[in-house]
Amino acid sequence: MEAPPDNAQLLSDCSPYVKFAKLDEMLALGRANSLWPLTFGLACCAIEMMAAGASRFDLSRFGAEVFRPSPRQADLMIVAGTINKKMATAVKTLYDQMPEPKWVIAMGNCAISGGPFVFPGQYAVVEGVEKLFPVDVFIPGCPPRPEALIEGLLKLEEKLTGKRRWPVVKSE
């Protein structure tokens, strides 16, 4: 009768087929590849966000195709456009209603700094969404192209998992 193989032998035989990982790494990988963005567009950047979800750019191949209508079902808020001071409380409420863990992408110059024509001390415009809550990824542009949004999602994936699965997205 043959002796059973030792654990080291079993691990080396299974290594091409089995990957051992920490639970935190597996959770981060699952979260990074199944983001559920909140349907939330404020201005012209929202058109580019919708274009990124359409068939030409196919946001679904990166795991972020399910735009949720409710903040309680979303884990990613893409702030796409200008936030007025009147709208700021509503945006903050939506952010607060999202369950943890949650992430924010500021898409466009208006979401990042209030816009290209906003002067310091503007009375009606919030000068950057980071004044309301923390932002994980900034996507500059006026408006940024759909490829830039996809690149921002890949940056968020890199932030969550510590590595990049996809190459840099380039425009045509």
Secondary structure, 3 states (H helix, E strand, C coil): CCCCCCHHHHHHHHCCCCCCCCHHHHHHHHHHCCCCEECCECCCHHHHHHHHHCCCCCHHHHCCCCCECCHHHCCEEEEECCCEHHHHHHHHHHHHHCCCCCEEEEECHHHHHCCCCCCCCCCCECCCHHHCCCCCEEECCCCCCHHHHHHHHHHHHHHHHCCCCCCCCCCC
